[in-house]
């Protein structure tokens, strides 16, 4: 097991290098560059050229063949990609081109916002989705089953932006119970420790801050939870149905065990594998940032930030952000693999 | 995964990066392109008649795709079978336009920077640096620019040159009117619309002054039942050092914290004194002496005086200045004053005494005061700039000026807060605090206003404006239009080189109909490039009538009795 973990961690490195390479190349294949994005309609040729020069965008992308002709070996490697990799080796993600703020600094603020939102929605999705799936499976083909499966289908196919707007309309505009967006009300302050506001406010005993942060996060979390909730419910149901038809379940029932005991002790654990996989994949997707939810609720997470950076050709942000997303995906998948071994004693990693 | 597979993967990755690296060319166009091009070149290549529409909403085109569809329908009516095309996202679109590769008709627009006609016209129609060959401007020839759809008009360029150096206001006005007449006669572009940008406020708010140019005035804002004014906006500020940014959302904030020597009169484009009490020119208009306001202090306690003014201008001008950083782009200095170091039109900013400075110019520059009043040339505290170094204007430091509001905090992507400067030389503002909140989604911004989270915002969609106008607790205010949305021709297209075809298109588009459908009460059909708000607007020009019949006649006259669906690329162009 330990060897397996070690090997997995080692294999992450080439994957990440591959990610940097692909992102780096594809970004620069899109026409339009930061200089043009920065200057808009008013750009003049002189200023575009000067900005390109200043930002090093006039250097070759990967390797400088012209320098090789002149036997200039350091010059050969002095390319945009190599400069980027050199900085990356010191864990320096570079500065935003438009804002000049170090990417790492912004990530420290924005990634926790995304983590907080996606974890809460994942908790909502799991807490509701799994029981709904179990109930549907155990009461197969009853009214409860039909209602919850139609409900989860609606959840899966609900356009998030529409749901978000409806939530705001109802709870913020008409009922005025909740704020329409942002992470905190103006004037409310929370001492930042982890930058997860719910947790920070609890640690510092700032109950007013906790209530305010909670009132802000609840609507986006619910909006974001609908799709994974539906998927988890459906997956739990079908996986449970498969397991419930197994011989050992019939044996357990024949032994005279209670229905609840069979359901939770014998069936659920064995039905959990595909559900865990789905939860892992969904969690990865949510952590990569939910552009629509973040946009509608003005949530300062990484989704909208990276989206804007792509439109603005802010290369360092796109590079840093995607690298982080890759790490998150790899990490979540890794956790899921470990969970497999814990859930299913037959799985052993060597 | 076995170990072997793993090593093979790494080897493959390294190999492919080497191969790709060797194949990747530098982003600069190399001679290779020139060698290949003539081989592939087809003489007089035929392409479908295309209208490129903008991928983003801009104030001059509130819903570009729908407007493009409307124009295409009008054109079809007059015999132009035009295809709509989305060229890519905004930077892609601008990039293609810059390279002169939007082959057909394309939508774009302009928003004024300082209310001077030169700022509108010169970028498009003036002489480029390379055109200025020899000492006699009357012999200069305007070369077609890729960026401008390969259009060139030397007569217009020469007039613009003369107007820019003429200190006589009346003479300048006449020249700009002549330029407008020439452009109209030539149908250089089809001017489509000027849009008065709507702002929506809660009825508890009063005293907001939207500016056609420069930052809006917030100091007179009163919010019933609140000491804080929360303003919603679509995007965050880029940086709060106005010298190094070009976006309106940055200026909206810096305009409250910092002040230039001159500013624009509330609600107009007229430059009036701000930190300077007066600026007067010598007879040749090559020297401007500015008398500064006394007793003014920056928010950090530093005295405002001649040294501060000189520091701010020198810092932008000299690339060797300690506060002029490699990482920063002083876009507007170059654009408004002709260049850096020795290329700058301002050749010296001299201290006459503690409260008098003299600007020495290399040549007369008629829009001097209008330039001076731009947010970019607002004066920051030299002490604060030196202390913050390269980080001046970033969220960690904000900006330090003399304005009615002081910088408090900036949470990137979320909000900027400024508070009232009670010692402001022109009297403390009425509201204690302003919070500029980012709400990127148009609908969400309107809902936030309805929910009471914000007190006002800019950029509402047409449907929400209807709701806002009907609501008792909301009202709509407009920013006077200092913008023009237009339709440009690529002169690379042989057919568009014929003025009759350009005119036929101008008569084909029902601009009043477009305004009614997509701009509502806020837009007006454009007759000139210069909006009526700017002096130099030529009221004598008779607009192209909407007349599809006339369009068809003009088309037939030009040799296309059956209309046009295909156009020809002129082989003389496109070999950049």
Interface residues (C-beta under 8 A of the other chain):
Chain A: X11 X14 X17 X18 X21 X25 X28 X30 X31 X32 X33 X36 X37 X38 X39 X40 X41 X42 X43 X44 X45 X46 X47 X48 X50 X51 X52 X54 X57 X58 X59 X60 X61 X62 X63 X64 X65 X66 X79 X81 X95 X98 X99 X100 X101 X106 X109 X110 X161 X164 X165 X168 X169 X172 X173 X176 X179 X180 X181 X182 X183 X186 X187 X295 X296 X297 X298 X300 X304 X305 X308 X311 X312 X313
Chain B: X1 X6 X9 X10 X13 X17 X20 X21 X22 X24 X25 X26 X27 X28 X58 X88 X89 X90 X91 X92 X93 X94 X95 X96 X98 X108 X109 X110 X111 X113 X123 X128 X129 X147 X228 X230 X235 X238 X239 X246 X326 X327 X328 X329 X331 X334 X335 X390 X394 X395 X411 X412 X413 X414 X415 X417 X435 X437 X438 X439 X440 X441 X443 X444 X447 X448 X450 X451 X452 X453
